[in-house]
Amino acid sequence: MDPIYIDYLNAFDIEALDLTNDEILAAIETSLAAQGRGQTVIEPRVHLEPDASFHGHFNVLRGYVAPLGLAGVKVVGDYVDNYKLGYPSEFGVLNLFDPRTGVPKAILDATVITDMRTGAVTALGARHLARKGSKVLGHIGARGTAYWNVRLLDHLFDFDEIRVHSRRPESRDAFGAKLETDLGKKIIVVDNWRDCVEGADIVVEASRLSQPEPLLKTEWIKKGAFVVPYGTMSAVELSLTDIMAKLVVDDWGQCKTGKFGSLRAHVETGRLSEETLHAELGQVVAGLKPGRESEDETILLWHRGLSLSDIALGHALLSKARSAGIGQRLRFA
């Protein structure tokens, strides 16, 4: 048997590669379009909760992207108290394989990959589902994915006003300061949900709740807004889906099962079902289902996280790493 090597990219390698906004968006758009055309396989994520007292769990995401010739499995921990240790809330590892033989191809630090691909799905959802002239963003939450939500959304829309809120003052202040530095514009840091959300053209809810609590009120949502709730624990009212002209998800197979997710109660009560679902985002990106069709449509996107996005971004990073001579090759067998 010929020697088998795997490519390894750690967090420092990924930082050095410094993917541009457009490189990130292009990679994720490719995977979404492949999903829409039926060129992928997605296994619904599974969870491992070692002990409820640890206030966290592991997500295991699995998928196959035919155009990229890769299968992948990502394991990511999601621990809400990690900030007390100076850690991000999520640590992840992405494993990529040859789908024809099962031969392992690569191992990548998936912590930043998770953040970047989540922000890219939010931004690409907005590209197709938000009003083109959206100028006010209201963002709840300041975890790792939050930064990439705001950065990539602003890359597409160049907002006049960006409002952010998070439960802890030190968290939201630091988040606002980093965004001001990186985006070169004023960020409005607010101390409550209403001032952040009310009247915004695009609303992203990425809160970190320990249990469901309807903190985002439906009455605050502006007609014609684009709303993206994706907290692990729901922070929205049941009535939120009642005002929506279109309900879109990243993958219905994942969204209709499992114990976590911002719209879990909406699925359980039938408010979000195969009958009320407009489309998966991949179908919209591939041009198989319409996105926004009028200025006054209020539209919701719920994304739980796609293994396909991790695989696509991993592929993009590996391609750039080979060209730049970054990373390591490890002997496997």
Secondary structure, 3 states (H helix, E strand, C coil): CCCCEEEEECHHHHHHHCCCHHHHHHHHHHHHHHHHCCCEEEEEEEEECCCHHHCEEEEEEEEEEHHHCEEEEEEEEEECCHHHHCCCCEEEEEEEECCCCCCEEEEEECHHHHHHHHHHHHHHHHHHHCCCCCCEEEEECCCHHHHHHHHHHHHHHCCCEEEEECCCHHHHHHHHHHHHHHHCCCCEECCCHHHHHCCCCEEEECCCCCCCCCCECHHHCCCCCEEEECCCCCCECHHHHHHCCEEEECCHHHHCCCCCCCCHHHHHCCCCCCCCCCEEHHHHHCCCCCCCCCCCCCEEEECCCCHHHHHHHHHHHHHHHHHHCCCEEEECC
